[in-house]
Amino acid sequence: MASTEIIAAIATAPGRAGIGVVRVSGPDLCSFAKQLTGMDAPSARQAALRIFRDAQGAPLDQGLLLYFPAPASFTGEDVFEIQGHGGDAVLRLLLLRCQELGARLARPGEFTQRAYLNHKLDLAQAEAVADLIDAESQAAVRGALRSLSGVFSEQVNALVAALIDLRLRVEGSIDFADEGIEFLAQANPAGRIHELLVLLAGLLHSALQGSLLRTGRRVVLVGAPNVGKSSLLNALAEESHAIVTDIPGTTRDAIRTTVLIEGVPFHIVDTAGIRPTQDPVEQAGIQRTWAAIADADLALVLTDVTHDAPPDLLTQLPQSLPRLLVRNKVDLRGQMGGQTPNGGLTPHLATPNLEVSAKTGEGLAALKALLLQQAGWQSSAEPPFMARERHVAALREAQAHLQLALNQNAVELLAESLRLAQQALTGITGHFSADDLLGEIFSRFCIGK
């Protein structure tokens, strides 16, 4: 893609900092640089000290100018990085000056989109740029870097290459009908499809791990008042997010925080205790509890040694929602002679999954391990590549087409199933992608990237 438009954007976050960067990309930017600085463009990929000037030649700022000539740049076009002082006002002046010189404001993700359109990155790598910026843990950073370096794309491309080779043989048997049966037998499509399915299953497993690393799981804490939901949230987060008192109904609104366990983000919601109440504020909080439950991937149902859960709580939870039963405040058991005041847990809570103490930390390590297990996380020496839901969906679609191909009796239908499997896989890297999909993907990027 050869664009005739120059785009510019502030590429650093708002606020005060030592430096701030304005990025410019477009065709033939040398004259642009001379108008901005009054001097020729610096040598390629070498920082040069420059005074950035307004239309009358008065200084706007002083800093470094870096020049990356096409095609050896991030976007594949001429790129300038203007590194000035990191204040909002001065960066806005520099950006305004770039607009006066003919640049327009870049749309979100437009620099990376140009890199994709100019074949500097494939689509999976381009998405990894945003994932790297958004990474919440070291594991997520490593996964995003693996995708950005092309590890994921290489494995997808290897599958596509094997599919293309098989398609050539299968479709060749159609084109040369007289020798078709023998030609197809030599191709051994069933055996090769089984091999592809094994490779695809391994790739799908890695993608699911990467998707989990990227999005995590939404966990809601539910139970009666005063069973220690807020205390457990604070213990898992290792800092005080929620107010903790002995007064029932202290938590009125949903409190959200993210806890990283082995780099996997668990978005935990502390909710109002569920009980009959006439307090309109507490009723509103309980309504928000049920809204959080509807949006959750997992429910931690809490009881303790002094409170039973409401008898019908488990039956009220959505049947499709996984849940873990957690008995809190086990540190109080010794004070109560090993007995609960109400005769123990209700019958359908008779065997909790885990006992913990948010106060002493007892059982928290086991709870974290159980959360990882429930989420499907598997630790490995090599981090997974970062993957998105659309990647997982495309891999599953390809898997379904290959399974269907195994059961096709007609050669033409076999060929079509293989074609659809290839099309699903190439959508991951963007070799086959609809324009509206590209627009949706890049619109979620930050401006300046």
VOGU-3710 file (C-alpha; in Angstrom, 3 decimals, decimal comma):
1> masteiiaai> 0,000/0,000/0,000  1,427/3,370/-1,014  -0,255/6,118/0,993  -0,055/9,738/-0,093  -1,144/11,004/3,334  1,173/12,024/6,144  -0,086/11,084/9,581  1,088/12,296/12,982  0,238/11,551/16,610  1,605/11,899/20,110
11> atapgragig> 2,964/8,437/20,854  3,571/8,804/24,596  1,041/8,770/27,404  -0,503/12,040/28,663  1,037/13,773/31,657  4,437/15,061/32,727  7,539/13,071/31,781  11,186/13,541/30,909  10,504/13,158/27,212  7,526/12,961/24,904
21> vvrvsgpdlc> 7,375/11,586/21,382  5,468/12,752/18,328  5,504/10,171/15,555  5,112/11,059/11,873  4,722/8,640/8,936  4,207/9,221/5,229  5,905/9,617/1,870  9,035/11,774/1,286  9,376/13,330/4,715  12,772/14,971/4,170
31> sfakqltgmd> 11,221/18,301/3,118  8,851/17,983/6,081  11,838/17,741/8,444  13,562/20,743/6,868  10,477/22,920/7,371  10,171/21,744/10,965  13,808/22,260/11,960  15,330/24,522/9,284  17,935/21,805/8,658  18,231/18,725/6,476
41> apsarqaalr> 16,968/15,425/7,761  19,491/13,561/9,929  21,209/10,392/8,779  19,074/7,274/8,850  18,527/5,749/12,303  20,801/8,282/14,017  19,540/10,702/16,645  20,268/14,359/15,903  19,792/17,330/18,216  17,394/19,797/16,602
51> ifrdaqgapl> 15,394/22,901/17,432  11,776/22,467/16,358  10,399/25,719/14,966  7,047/27,306/14,183  6,053/28,853/10,852  7,940/32,062/11,666  11,094/30,204/12,686  10,651/30,762/16,418  11,618/27,796/18,655  8,862/25,532/19,906
61> dqglllyfpa> 11,086/23,000/21,652  14,510/21,383/21,472  15,101/17,666/21,339  16,108/14,695/19,229  14,952/13,883/15,710  15,220/10,316/14,395  14,689/9,410/10,757  13,726/5,957/9,518  13,554/6,024/5,695  11,238/3,691/3,801
71> pasftgedvf> 11,049/0,757/3,566  13,239/0,050/6,616  10,801/1,498/9,147  7,950/0,312/11,354  5,264/1,366/8,865  7,277/0,722/5,711  7,064/4,463/4,953  9,333/7,351/5,904  9,001/7,781/9,669  10,166/10,588/11,949
81> eiqghggdav> 10,183/10,440/15,715  10,285/13,868/17,306  11,526/13,480/20,871  10,840/16,634/22,840  10,155/17,487/26,446  7,364/15,476/27,997  4,727/18,072/28,768  1,210/18,095/27,340  1,398/21,713/26,174  4,700/21,416/24,304
91> lrllllrcqe> 3,677/18,140/22,663  0,412/19,672/21,481  2,390/22,571/19,949  4,638/20,113/18,102  1,644/18,122/16,885  -0,094/21,301/15,714  3,039/22,298/13,813  3,055/18,887/12,091  -0,546/19,499/11,039  0,418/22,906/9,638
101> lgarlarpge> 3,041/21,121/7,541  0,419/18,856/5,976  0,028/15,943/8,381  -3,352/14,838/9,628  -4,073/13,294/13,004  -3,592/9,537/12,950  -6,517/7,285/13,764  -6,174/4,713/16,580  -3,822/1,955/15,463  -3,129/3,560/12,079
111> ftqraylnhk> 0,665/3,289/12,327  0,407/-0,450/12,981  -2,272/-0,794/10,315  0,092/0,746/7,761  2,787/-1,683/8,910  0,370/-4,532/8,214  -0,770/-3,166/4,848  2,856/-2,620/3,824  3,699/-6,249/4,768  5,959/-5,334/7,666
121> ldlaqaeava> 3,797/-7,410/10,016  1,081/-9,971/9,540  -2,227/-9,495/11,359  -1,398/-11,744/14,317  1,857/-9,847/14,848  0,063/-6,511/14,572  -2,398/-7,581/17,275  0,559/-8,638/19,435  1,734/-5,010/19,412  -1,437/-3,971/21,241
131> dlidaesqaa> -1,234/-7,023/23,512  2,333/-6,096/24,476  1,211/-2,590/25,431  -1,733/-3,940/27,449  0,207/-6,781/29,129  -0,422/-6,951/32,889  2,305/-9,450/33,846  5,754/-10,634/32,858  4,235/-13,832/31,479  1,890/-11,766/29,276
141> vrgalrslsg> 4,819/-9,647/28,075  6,785/-12,748/27,095  3,753/-14,235/25,361  3,104/-11,051/23,400  6,755/-10,839/22,389  6,628/-14,431/21,115  3,618/-13,567/18,956  5,229/-10,321/17,785  8,381/-12,205/16,784  6,250/-14,482/14,603
151> vfseqvnalv> 6,223/-17,760/16,577  2,437/-18,098/16,365  2,339/-17,051/12,714  5,071/-19,535/11,781  3,076/-22,430/13,213  -0,097/-21,276/11,474  1,775/-20,841/8,186  3,261/-24,338/8,505  -0,248/-25,778/8,793  -1,401/-23,718/5,824
161> aalidlrlrv> 1,540/-24,934/3,733  0,715/-28,568/4,571  -2,943/-27,945/3,686  -1,997/-26,362/0,371  0,157/-29,348/-0,517  -2,678/-31,754/0,317  -5,182/-29,637/-1,599  -2,950/-29,720/-4,681  -2,939/-33,496/-4,605  -6,659/-33,857/-3,915
171> egsidfadeg> -7,697/-31,308/-6,536  -5,179/-32,835/-8,943  -7,108/-36,086/-8,705  -10,188/-34,152/-9,861  -8,376/-32,484/-12,750  -6,878/-35,767/-13,928  -9,920/-37,962/-13,506  -8,499/-40,888/-15,487  -5,727/-41,362/-12,950  -7,634/-39,769/-10,078
181> ieflaqanpa> -8,172/-42,806/-7,853  -4,533/-43,842/-7,897  -3,408/-40,232/-7,544  -5,636/-39,759/-4,502  -4,513/-43,027/-2,910  -0,880/-41,942/-3,201  -1,749/-38,665/-1,495  -3,074/-40,580/1,563  -5,497/-37,787/2,517  -6,876/-39,539/5,609
191> grihellvll> -3,433/-40,112/7,091  -2,302/-36,571/6,360  -5,502/-35,055/7,757  -4,971/-37,010/10,990  -1,440/-35,565/11,181  -2,803/-32,073/10,615  -5,411/-32,564/13,324  -2,715/-33,552/15,821  -0,682/-30,441/14,974  -3,805/-28,302/15,091
201> agllhsalqg> -4,780/-29,659/18,525  -1,372/-28,684/19,897  -1,639/-25,211/18,382  -5,161/-24,787/19,760  -3,988/-25,769/23,247  -1,238/-23,130/23,121  -3,698/-20,556/21,808  -6,125/-21,275/24,652  -3,301/-20,792/27,160  -2,338/-17,515/25,490
211> sllrtgrrvv> -5,933/-16,341/25,413  -6,242/-17,060/29,139  -3,035/-15,134/29,782  -4,470/-12,187/27,891  -8,038/-12,033/29,211  -7,936/-14,002/32,469  -11,068/-15,079/34,332  -13,866/-13,134/36,041  -14,420/-14,440/39,575  -17,282/-13,331/41,841
221> lvgapnvgks> -17,256/-13,771/45,627  -20,730/-14,658/46,903  -22,169/-15,639/50,264  -24,017/-14,366/53,291  -22,898/-11,166/55,049  -19,834/-11,413/57,296  -18,422/-14,668/55,929  -15,221/-12,808/54,991  -15,631/-12,027/51,294  -13,953/-8,622/51,612
231> sllnalaees> -11,199/-10,076/53,812  -10,547/-12,794/51,232  -10,397/-10,221/48,428  -7,824/-8,209/50,386  -5,825/-11,354/51,202  -5,711/-12,494/47,577  -4,759/-9,003/46,381  -2,259/-8,632/49,253  -3,513/-5,096/49,873  -6,606/-3,417/51,259
241> haivtdipgt> -9,217/-2,834/48,548  -12,399/-3,437/50,512  -13,572/-2,119/53,884  -13,748/-4,887/56,491  -15,902/-4,620/59,646  -17,923/-6,925/61,886  -21,109/-5,143/60,847  -23,248/-7,250/58,461  -23,962/-5,549/55,162  -20,806/-3,379/55,136
251> trdairttvl> -20,216/-4,081/51,439  -22,978/-2,376/49,467  -21,411/-2,009/46,014  -19,359/-4,422/43,910  -15,616/-3,910/44,448  -13,353/-5,061/41,645  -9,652/-5,788/41,586  -7,299/-7,881/39,467  -5,084/-10,519/41,076  -2,238/-12,049/39,079
261> iegvpfhivd> -1,573/-15,734/39,766  1,417/-17,059/37,797  0,799/-14,168/35,424  -2,842/-15,111/34,780  -5,191/-12,216/35,616  -8,177/-13,061/37,797  -10,652/-10,179/37,855  -12,242/-10,647/41,277  -15,479/-8,970/42,328  -16,396/-8,623/46,004
271> tagirptqdp> -20,172/-8,342/46,324  -22,808/-7,481/48,880  -23,798/-10,365/51,148  -26,973/-12,133/50,066  -29,708/-12,102/52,735  -33,326/-10,938/53,153  -33,296/-7,225/53,955  -35,627/-4,221/53,959  -32,757/-1,741/53,599  -33,183/-0,211/50,095
281> veqagiqrtw> -29,457/0,522/49,792  -28,526/-3,048/50,718  -31,195/-4,343/48,324  -29,582/-2,350/45,516  -26,224/-3,869/46,458  -27,674/-7,392/46,328  -29,107/-6,664/42,869  -25,602/-5,722/41,775  -24,360/-8,977/43,272  -26,654/-10,938/40,941
291> aaiadadlal> -25,535/-8,785/37,999  -21,897/-9,624/38,805  -22,809/-13,323/39,079  -24,398/-13,223/35,611  -21,166/-11,782/34,169  -18,756/-14,147/35,959  -16,744/-17,124/34,723  -16,521/-18,630/38,223  -18,245/-18,179/41,583  -16,409/-18,565/44,887
301> vltdvthdap> -19,207/-19,457/47,311  -18,050/-18,554/50,828  -19,210/-19,903/54,166  -17,408/-19,797/57,508  -17,418/-21,494/60,904  -20,053/-19,067/62,207  -22,398/-18,721/59,244  -24,120/-21,077/56,842  -24,763/-20,006/53,306  -28,427/-19,323/52,464
311> pdlltqlpqs> -29,875/-22,827/51,822  -31,033/-21,974/48,326  -27,935/-20,024/47,223  -26,387/-22,788/45,136  -29,681/-23,566/43,450  -30,121/-19,879/42,578  -26,737/-19,657/40,849  -26,823/-20,206/37,064  -26,427/-23,930/36,419  -23,765/-23,270/33,791
321> lprllvrnkv> -21,618/-21,196/36,181  -18,720/-23,187/37,697  -18,373/-22,702/41,426  -15,882/-23,485/44,194  -17,089/-23,888/47,777  -14,718/-22,152/50,194  -15,035/-22,282/53,981  -13,385/-19,223/55,536  -12,310/-18,275/59,096  -10,965/-21,710/59,953
331> dlrgqmggqt> -8,639/-19,917/62,379  -11,689/-19,574/64,667  -12,298/-23,308/64,884  -10,168/-23,704/67,986  -12,091/-20,956/69,770  -15,362/-22,766/69,064  -14,283/-26,239/70,130  -14,384/-27,478/66,558  -18,149/-26,937/66,355  -20,230/-24,513/64,313
341> pnggltphla> -22,948/-22,708/66,273  -25,722/-23,657/63,887  -24,986/-27,369/63,728  -22,687/-27,250/60,704  -23,080/-26,498/57,064  -26,318/-26,932/55,195  -26,638/-30,389/53,553  -25,680/-29,343/50,029  -22,628/-27,506/51,390  -21,522/-30,451/53,524
351> tpnlevsakt> -18,239/-30,943/51,678  -16,597/-27,626/50,831  -13,836/-27,715/48,249  -11,382/-25,849/50,415  -10,874/-24,385/53,862  -9,027/-21,099/54,237  -8,331/-18,295/56,636  -8,205/-14,861/55,057  -6,791/-13,594/58,363  -3,811/-15,971/58,719
361> geglaalkal> -3,333/-16,936/55,055  -3,977/-20,613/55,695  -5,169/-22,341/52,524  -4,647/-19,342/50,228  -1,888/-21,058/48,222  -4,167/-24,064/47,679  -6,998/-21,725/46,651  -4,790/-20,010/44,075  -3,719/-23,384/42,683  -7,383/-24,407/42,481
371> llqqagwqss> -8,253/-21,192/40,622  -5,506/-21,878/38,068  -6,678/-25,467/37,673  -10,269/-24,410/37,148  -9,192/-21,845/34,561  -7,292/-24,512/32,621  -3,848/-22,981/33,112  -0,848/-25,282/32,758  2,564/-23,985/33,794  5,408/-24,583/31,370
381> aeppfmarer> 9,022/-23,511/30,988  8,207/-21,906/27,629  5,546/-19,195/27,759  2,610/-19,536/25,359  2,252/-17,072/22,535  -0,459/-14,473/22,963  -3,741/-15,318/21,278  -7,149/-13,716/20,956  -10,666/-15,107/20,890  -10,818/-14,759/17,112
391> hvaalreaqa> -7,634/-16,866/16,799  -9,147/-19,601/18,958  -12,388/-19,466/16,950  -10,466/-19,724/13,663  -8,463/-22,731/14,897  -11,638/-24,461/16,038  -13,282/-23,733/12,709  -10,317/-25,233/10,848  -10,451/-28,244/13,171  -14,147/-28,747/12,412
401> hlqlalnqna> -13,569/-28,590/8,648  -10,744/-31,122/8,871  -12,909/-33,482/10,948  -15,600/-33,124/8,299  -13,048/-33,802/5,570  -12,321/-37,218/7,098  -15,937/-38,246/6,530  -16,360/-36,950/2,977  -16,943/-39,655/0,385  -16,910/-37,362/-2,655
411> vellaeslrl> -13,529/-35,967/-3,687  -15,099/-32,609/-4,497  -16,516/-32,290/-0,973  -13,162/-33,317/0,488  -11,471/-30,589/-1,527  -14,008/-28,001/-0,350  -13,549/-28,941/3,318  -9,786/-28,556/2,948  -10,251/-25,178/1,264  -12,452/-23,920/4,093
421> aqqaltgitg> -9,938/-25,123/6,686  -7,181/-23,226/4,898  -9,354/-20,109/4,668  -10,008/-20,195/8,426  -6,290/-20,445/9,192  -5,216/-17,690/6,800  -7,702/-15,367/8,496  -5,477/-15,495/11,600  -2,484/-13,916/9,867  -4,585/-11,676/7,653
431> hfsaddllge> -3,782/-13,265/4,299  -7,546/-13,547/4,028  -9,441/-10,940/6,056  -12,506/-8,800/5,470  -12,028/-5,030/5,547  -14,581/-4,635/8,350  -12,571/-7,074/10,490  -9,427/-5,005/9,953  -11,275/-1,851/10,919  -12,552/-3,458/14,111
441> ifsrfcigk> -9,117/-4,772/15,106  -7,121/-1,579/14,591  -9,781/0,701/16,080  -9,004/-0,855/19,475  -5,365/0,289/19,370  -4,173/3,423/21,121  -3,530/6,581/19,099  0,108/6,893/18,085  0,512/3,146/17,653
//
